[in-house]
Amino acid sequence: MTHDPAGLTAADHLDAAREMTAANRPYLAHLLAEQAARLTTDPATAAGIRAAFPDPTLTREETD
């Protein structure tokens, strides 16, 4: 891991997204995965990353 955020790779962001998912922080996981997708050159891979970490504000269910 580097101390310079500009030096982080897509893999670094995905690792952090998985950690945030495990810590029950879905929105942070989504943001980190979105950055990983932006850093990915293959559109299919980027789409897979986005699908794996959807925006929780768009997918949450309302309960009474």
C-alpha positions as CSV (number, residue, x, y, z in Angstrom):
1,M,0.0,0.0,0.0
2,T,1.2,3.5,-0.8
3,H,0.7,6.7,1.1
4,D,0.0,8.6,-2.1
5,P,-3.7,8.2,-3.1
6,A,-2.7,8.7,-6.8
7,G,-0.6,5.6,-6.6
8,L,-3.5,3.3,-5.7
9,T,-4.5,0.7,-8.2
10,A,-7.9,-0.8,-9.1
11,A,-6.9,-3.8,-7.1
12,D,-6.2,-1.6,-4.0
13,H,-9.6,0.0,-4.3
14,L,-11.3,-3.4,-4.7
15,D,-9.5,-4.8,-1.7
16,A,-10.7,-1.8,0.3
17,A,-14.3,-2.2,-1.1
18,R,-14.3,-5.8,0.1
19,E,-13.1,-4.7,3.6
20,M,-15.9,-2.1,3.7
21,T,-18.4,-4.7,2.7
22,A,-17.2,-7.0,5.5
23,A,-17.5,-4.0,7.9
24,N,-21.1,-3.4,6.8
25,R,-20.2,-0.1,5.2
26,P,-22.0,-0.6,1.8
27,Y,-21.8,3.0,0.6
28,L,-18.1,3.3,1.2
29,A,-17.7,-0.1,-0.6
30,H,-19.7,1.3,-3.5
31,L,-17.5,4.4,-3.7
32,L,-14.3,2.5,-3.6
33,A,-15.5,0.0,-6.2
34,E,-16.6,2.9,-8.5
35,Q,-13.1,4.2,-8.4
36,A,-11.7,0.8,-9.2
37,A,-14.1,0.6,-12.2
38,R,-12.9,4.0,-13.4
39,L,-9.3,2.8,-13.2
40,T,-10.1,-0.4,-15.1
41,T,-9.5,-0.2,-18.9
42,D,-11.7,-3.1,-19.9
43,P,-15.4,-2.1,-20.0
44,A,-16.7,-5.6,-19.2
45,T,-14.5,-5.8,-16.1
46,A,-15.6,-2.3,-15.0
47,A,-19.3,-3.3,-15.5
48,G,-18.7,-6.4,-13.4
49,I,-17.2,-4.4,-10.6
50,R,-20.1,-2.0,-10.6
51,A,-22.6,-4.9,-10.6
52,A,-20.8,-6.5,-7.6
53,F,-21.0,-3.3,-5.5
54,P,-24.3,-1.5,-6.4
55,D,-25.2,1.9,-5.0
56,P,-27.1,1.0,-1.7
57,T,-29.1,4.2,-1.9
58,L,-30.7,2.9,-5.1
59,T,-31.2,-0.7,-4.0
60,R,-32.4,-0.4,-0.4
61,E,-35.8,-1.6,0.5
62,E,-38.2,0.5,2.7
63,T,-39.5,-1.2,5.8
64,D,-42.3,-0.3,8.2
